[in-house]
Every structure is written in C-alpha cells, then in structure tokens.
Amino acid sequence: MPKALRRLFATILIYTNPYDVRKLWDDSFNAMVEDYPRASDTNNVFIKNKLLNDISKLLEQHNKKLKEFAGLPQMIEGFEELTTISIMIEDELTIPVSNEDITCIKMLNTGQLEAFNTIKRSIVEKESRTFFVDGPGGIGKTYLYLAFLAYFTEQ
Ligand SMILES: Nc1ncnc2c1ncn2[C@@H]1O[C@H](COP(=O)(O)OP(=O)(O)OP(=O)(O)O)[C@@H](O)[C@H]1O
C-alpha cells in the first residue's frame, strides 16, 4: 500500500501539477513511509530523504526531476549512495524461501538455537548490533543463516 501511494503521489505530480505540492507532501508523508524500516538509528531526516529518493526514481521514469516541483523538499546531496545498503536488503528479501529453509528453524541444535535467539532478540529490540558467527567447517553456520533468512522473510 505505501508503495502504491508513492507511485500515486508521483503520478499526481506528473499529470496534475497540483497547486499546493507541499500540503500534498505533508498530508501523505506518514502513509507513504509506513513500510520503511525504522531501526533505532533511523531518524526522520533519513526517512524523509529515502522517500524523496524513491519519488525521484519514479519521476525519472517520466523524465521529471524533484526540483521541477516547487514546494517539495529537496534531497540531501549524496543520499543516493547512502541507500545502497537498503537496496542490498531489498535484494535479500527477493530470495525465495523454501519449505526446507522454514524447517531449519525447528531443527536448530542447542548452539544454533542459542545464537538464533540472541541475534533475533537484538534485531527485534532494534539494538543495531553486529554479530560474527564463527566455527569449524560444517558446524552449521550456513544452516543458521538460512534459518534467519526464512524467519525474517516470513515476518
Ligand atoms: N541443526 C541441523 N540439523 C540438521 N542438519 C544440519 C543442522 N545444522 C547443520 N546441518 C547440516 O550440516 C551440514 C553443514 O552445515 P553448514 O553448511 O551450515 O555448515 P557451515 O558451518 O556453514 O560450513 P562451512 O564453514 O564449511 O561453510 C549441512 O548439510 C547442513 O544442512
């Protein structure tokens, strides 16, 4: 739904050239960013610029630019490069999850389950921590990763 609203917003800009773009932006803002990830370190400036970046890409498909619409906030310079990470996350989310991967979660051994629960808790509580999973070859690191991928994609 938020994605469809962003597309609708861009379509309105392109085809109707509304009188009060800023009001349309302000009124639609919250609904358009509903699906954006909100980590603890994600502030409003990031959300605003991510939205501008997404709208900008939609406008580009019609050879239009953000700056052509007076009243629209402008994106901070260099923001596009900062979004590379979120594109990587979006790519990860397109990987299909097999039933076998979903079964992984129930099959985790004690060590894997401990790691799974610790990392999952940290993600759910938006701690923004980094974990390094190490161990001898064949111990089940990839298996643990597949369980995570299945769990969070399902979510
Ligand atoms: N909890 C588990 N239950 C059943 N099979 C498992 C479990 N954990 C791992 N395996 C299986 O053990 C094998 C080795 O696991 P995995 O590939 O995850 O190890 P790895 O630590 O990533 O190895 P490497 O470091 O060599 O890449 C795989 O065939 C995997 O399916």
The ligand as a Gaussian input file, in Angstrom:
#p B3LYP/6-31G(d) Opt

LIG

0 1
 N       20.623000     -28.304000      13.082000
 C       20.868000     -29.026000      11.987000
 N       20.059000     -30.060000      11.657000
 C       20.271000     -30.776000      10.538000
 N       21.288000     -30.572000       9.682000
 C       22.128000     -29.582000       9.961000
 C       21.980000     -28.743000      11.113000
 N       22.971000     -27.828000      11.125000
 C       23.696000     -28.066000      10.008000
 N       23.216000     -29.118000       9.318000
 C       23.727000     -29.678000       8.071000
 O       25.126000     -29.860000       8.239000
 C       25.819000     -29.566000       7.033000
 C       26.868000     -28.492000       7.289000
 O       26.192000     -27.312000       7.728000
 P       26.572000     -25.845000       7.161000
 O       26.757000     -25.896000       5.695000
 O       25.572000     -24.927000       7.704000
 O       27.958000     -25.649000       7.865000
 P       28.945000     -24.365000       7.803000
 O       29.386000     -24.120000       9.202000
 O       28.309000     -23.260000       7.093000
 O       30.129000     -24.982000       6.964000
 P       31.306000     -24.207000       6.155000
 O       32.012000     -23.328000       7.136000
 O       32.173000     -25.331000       5.662000
 O       30.630000     -23.460000       5.051000
 C       24.768000     -29.162000       6.023000
 O       24.444000     -30.281000       5.226000
 C       23.581000     -28.747000       6.884000
 O       22.376000     -28.981000       6.182000

